[in-house]
């Protein structure tokens, strides 16, 4: 059998991990049709169907599932060989907003390591405003942050996706309108914090800040404890929380843009960054 096409193997692994031809194409900076063609050629080369394609979902076939581990090993060995020959330790200082990182971060980092074992990732979690300032100061090579509709987009930003914010609380949380609404919020500077308070004030809903967290994880814990409500994206919040917007008549919150700022130009590092960016919207 002829040697495998590494580009086709890489496309297969990305489609398998992201469960989408479109997101894999974004990560590879190519088109969906190009990815599909690579996969068809790989399947023809192997004489096996690797993917089960339907209009709504992409799934691995039994042969695809068996091949996935070996495919990852092949790509990892290739990257390690390149690192030995070039003596090139690549480094990526990345900022990731607390309002963007989700519960799949551990598996996402594992995928990045398998995809690009020669890349050292220095990950900084924080507020969007702080991370963008650090990016502008060139302390970060890239930043993935959340920006609200009223914030003017910059020309150097790539919009990854948009998603709404909702009012979340524990299933058993109770609030009687007429008394201040207990809030749990991320500490300033936080655009979500400011936007939520502004929306409540506009609707004349009296509120009381009962918990301030240093990050989304702390706020999520306060919500699970039944202390308050908070405006969060459903994707980043603990799964046990429920949307209480309609139950309590809370104001509809605008969608936010998840933006990528990057000055990474080295092709392998840029592809790995795009893989993370694509996986954030895949859950």
C-alpha positions as CSV (number, residue, x, y, z in Angstrom):
1,X,0.0,0.0,0.0
2,X,1.2,3.5,-0.8
3,X,2.2,5.9,2.1
4,X,-0.7,7.8,3.6
5,X,-1.2,11.5,2.7
6,X,-0.5,13.3,6.0
7,X,-2.7,16.2,5.0
8,X,-5.7,13.9,4.5
9,X,-5.0,12.2,7.8
10,X,-4.9,15.5,9.5
11,X,-8.2,16.5,7.9
12,X,-9.7,13.2,9.1
13,X,-8.6,13.8,12.7
14,X,-10.0,17.3,12.7
15,X,-13.4,16.2,11.3
16,X,-13.5,13.4,14.0
17,X,-12.6,15.8,16.8
18,X,-14.8,18.7,15.8
19,X,-17.7,16.6,14.4
20,X,-18.0,19.0,11.4
21,X,-16.5,19.4,8.0
22,X,-17.1,23.2,8.2
23,X,-15.2,23.6,11.5
24,X,-12.4,21.3,10.3
25,X,-12.1,23.5,7.2
26,X,-11.9,26.6,9.4
27,X,-9.1,25.0,11.4
28,X,-7.2,24.1,8.3
29,X,-7.9,27.5,6.6
30,X,-9.4,25.8,3.6
31,X,-12.9,25.0,2.2
32,X,-15.4,22.4,3.2
33,X,-15.3,20.9,-0.3
34,X,-11.5,20.5,0.0
35,X,-11.8,18.7,3.3
36,X,-14.4,16.4,1.9
37,X,-12.3,15.6,-1.1
38,X,-9.3,14.8,1.1
39,X,-11.5,12.4,3.2
40,X,-12.9,10.7,0.1
41,X,-9.3,10.1,-1.2
42,X,-8.2,8.8,2.2
43,X,-11.1,6.4,2.4
44,X,-10.4,5.2,-1.2
45,X,-6.8,4.7,-0.3
46,X,-7.6,2.6,2.7
47,X,-10.5,0.8,1.1
48,X,-12.6,1.6,4.2
49,X,-15.4,4.0,5.1
50,X,-14.2,6.2,8.0
51,X,-17.1,8.5,8.4
52,X,-20.9,8.1,8.5
53,X,-22.3,11.2,6.9
54,X,-25.9,12.5,7.4
55,X,-27.4,15.9,6.8
56,X,-27.3,16.8,10.5
57,X,-24.3,15.0,12.0
58,X,-20.9,13.5,11.2
59,X,-20.1,10.2,13.0
60,X,-17.1,7.9,12.9
61,X,-17.8,4.5,11.4
62,X,-16.4,1.4,13.3
63,X,-13.4,1.5,11.0
64,X,-13.0,5.2,11.5
65,X,-13.0,4.8,15.3
66,X,-10.4,2.1,15.0
67,X,-8.2,4.2,12.8
68,X,-8.5,7.4,14.9
69,X,-5.9,6.5,17.5
70,X,-3.3,5.4,14.9
71,X,-4.0,8.6,12.9
72,X,-3.3,10.7,15.9
73,X,-0.1,8.8,16.7
74,X,1.1,9.2,13.1
75,X,0.6,13.0,13.2
76,X,2.3,13.2,16.6
77,X,5.3,11.2,15.3
78,X,5.5,13.5,12.3
79,X,5.5,16.6,14.5
80,X,8.1,15.2,16.8
81,X,10.4,14.3,13.9
82,X,10.1,17.9,12.6
83,X,11.0,19.2,16.1
84,X,14.1,17.0,16.4
85,X,15.4,18.1,13.0
86,X,14.7,21.8,13.3
87,X,15.5,22.1,17.1
88,X,12.5,24.4,17.1
89,X,10.5,24.8,20.3
90,X,7.5,26.8,19.4
91,X,5.7,28.8,22.0
92,X,2.2,30.3,22.1
93,X,1.0,32.7,24.8
94,X,-2.8,32.6,24.6
95,X,-5.4,34.5,26.5
96,X,-8.8,32.9,26.9
97,X,-11.7,34.7,28.4
98,X,-13.4,33.2,31.4
99,X,-16.7,33.9,29.6
100,X,-15.6,31.8,26.6
101,X,-13.8,28.8,28.1
102,X,-16.2,25.9,28.6
103,X,-16.4,22.6,30.4
104,X,-14.6,20.8,27.6
105,X,-11.3,22.7,28.1
106,X,-9.4,19.7,29.3
107,X,-10.3,17.6,26.3
108,X,-9.6,20.5,24.0
109,X,-6.1,20.9,25.4
110,X,-5.6,17.2,25.0
111,X,-6.6,17.5,21.4
112,X,-4.2,20.4,20.9
113,X,-1.3,18.4,22.4
114,X,-2.1,15.4,20.2
115,X,-2.4,17.6,17.1
116,X,0.8,19.6,17.8
117,X,3.1,18.1,20.4
118,X,5.9,20.5,19.5
119,X,4.0,23.5,20.7
120,X,4.3,24.9,24.2
121,X,1.0,26.6,25.2
122,X,1.1,29.3,27.9
123,X,-2.6,29.7,28.7
124,X,-4.0,32.8,30.5
125,X,-7.6,32.8,31.8
126,X,-9.1,36.2,32.6
127,X,-11.5,39.0,31.7
128,X,-11.9,40.0,28.1
129,X,-10.9,43.6,28.8
130,X,-7.7,42.5,30.6
131,X,-6.7,40.0,28.0
132,X,-7.3,42.4,25.1
133,X,-5.1,45.0,26.8
134,X,-2.3,42.4,27.3
135,X,-2.6,41.4,23.7
136,X,-2.2,45.1,22.6
137,X,0.8,45.3,24.9
138,X,2.2,42.3,23.0
139,X,2.3,40.2,26.2
140,X,0.0,37.6,24.4
141,X,0.4,36.2,20.9
142,X,-3.4,35.6,20.6
143,X,-6.5,36.2,22.6
144,X,-10.0,34.7,22.4
145,X,-12.5,37.0,24.1
146,X,-16.1,37.9,24.4
147,X,-17.4,41.3,23.2
148,X,-20.9,42.7,23.5
149,X,-23.0,44.2,20.7
150,X,-22.5,47.8,21.8
151,X,-18.7,47.4,21.6
152,X,-17.4,48.4,18.2
153,X,-15.5,45.5,16.5
154,X,-11.9,46.1,15.5
155,X,-10.5,45.5,12.1
156,X,-8.0,42.9,13.5
157,X,-10.6,40.7,15.0
158,X,-12.0,37.4,13.6
159,X,-15.5,36.7,14.8
160,X,-15.7,33.0,15.6
161,X,-19.4,32.8,16.6
162,X,-22.1,34.6,18.4
163,X,-24.2,33.3,21.3
164,X,-26.8,34.7,23.7
165,X,-26.5,35.3,27.4
166,X,-29.3,34.1,29.7
167,X,-30.2,34.4,33.3
168,X,-29.2,31.2,35.1
169,X,-29.9,29.8,38.6
170,X,-30.2,26.6,40.5
171,X,-33.4,24.6,39.7
172,X,-34.7,25.3,43.2
173,X,-33.9,29.0,43.4
174,X,-36.8,31.2,44.3
175,X,-37.2,35.0,44.0
176,X,-40.3,37.1,44.8
177,X,-40.6,40.2,42.5
178,X,-40.7,43.3,44.7
179,X,-37.6,42.4,46.7
180,X,-34.1,43.0,45.3
181,X,-33.0,40.3,42.8
182,X,-29.9,38.6,44.2
183,X,-27.0,38.6,41.7
184,X,-23.8,36.7,41.4
185,X,-21.4,38.5,39.1
186,X,-17.8,38.3,37.8
187,X,-15.6,41.0,39.4
188,X,-15.0,44.1,37.3
189,X,-13.7,44.9,34.7
190,X,-16.3,42.7,33.1
191,X,-18.5,43.8,30.1
192,X,-21.1,41.1,30.9
193,X,-21.3,42.4,34.5
194,X,-21.9,46.0,33.3
195,X,-24.4,45.0,30.6
196,X,-26.5,42.9,32.9
197,X,-26.8,45.6,35.5
198,X,-27.6,48.1,32.8
199,X,-30.4,45.8,31.5
200,X,-31.9,45.4,34.9
201,X,-31.8,49.2,35.6
202,X,-33.5,49.9,32.3
203,X,-36.4,47.6,33.2
204,X,-36.6,49.1,36.7
205,X,-35.7,45.8,38.4
206,X,-34.1,46.4,41.8
207,X,-31.1,44.1,42.3
208,X,-28.6,43.3,45.1
209,X,-25.1,42.0,44.5
210,X,-24.7,39.1,46.9
211,X,-21.7,37.3,45.4
212,X,-18.7,38.5,43.4
213,X,-16.4,35.9,41.9
214,X,-12.9,36.1,40.4
215,X,-14.1,34.1,37.4
216,X,-17.0,32.2,35.9
217,X,-16.2,29.0,37.8
218,X,-16.7,30.8,41.1
219,X,-19.9,32.4,40.0
220,X,-21.1,29.0,38.7
221,X,-20.5,27.5,42.1
222,X,-22.5,30.3,43.8
223,X,-25.4,29.6,41.5
224,X,-25.3,25.9,42.1
225,X,-25.4,26.7,45.9
226,X,-28.7,28.6,45.3
227,X,-27.3,32.0,46.2
228,X,-28.4,34.1,43.2
229,X,-28.9,34.4,39.5
230,X,-26.3,35.4,37.0
231,X,-26.0,36.3,33.2
232,X,-23.9,33.6,31.5
233,X,-23.7,31.8,28.2
234,X,-25.4,28.4,28.6
235,X,-22.3,26.7,27.1
236,X,-19.9,27.8,29.8
237,X,-22.1,27.3,32.9
238,X,-22.6,24.2,35.0
239,X,-25.0,21.8,33.4
240,X,-27.3,21.6,36.5
241,X,-28.3,25.3,36.1
242,X,-31.5,26.4,34.4
243,X,-32.6,29.4,32.5
244,X,-35.0,31.5,34.7
245,X,-35.4,34.5,32.3
246,X,-39.1,33.7,31.5
247,X,-40.0,32.5,35.0
248,X,-39.0,35.8,36.7
249,X,-39.7,38.2,33.8
250,X,-36.0,39.2,33.4
251,X,-34.9,41.3,30.5
252,X,-33.7,39.6,27.3
253,X,-29.9,40.0,27.0
254,X,-28.2,40.6,23.7
255,X,-26.0,38.1,21.9
256,X,-22.3,38.5,22.3
257,X,-19.5,38.0,19.8
258,X,-16.7,35.6,20.5
259,X,-13.6,37.1,18.8
260,X,-10.1,35.9,18.0
261,X,-7.2,38.3,18.0
262,X,-4.0,36.8,16.7
263,X,-0.6,37.8,15.4
264,X,0.5,34.2,15.0
265,X,2.0,33.6,11.6
266,X,4.0,30.4,11.9
267,X,1.8,27.9,10.0
268,X,1.7,25.0,12.4
269,X,1.0,27.2,15.4
270,X,-1.6,29.1,13.5
271,X,-3.4,25.9,12.6
272,X,-3.4,24.7,16.2
273,X,-4.9,28.0,17.3
274,X,-7.6,27.7,14.7
275,X,-8.3,24.1,16.0
276,X,-9.0,25.5,19.5
277,X,-11.1,28.4,18.1
278,X,-13.2,25.9,16.0
279,X,-13.7,23.5,19.0
280,X,-15.0,26.3,21.3
281,X,-18.2,26.6,19.2
282,X,-18.5,22.8,18.7
283,X,-20.0,21.8,22.0
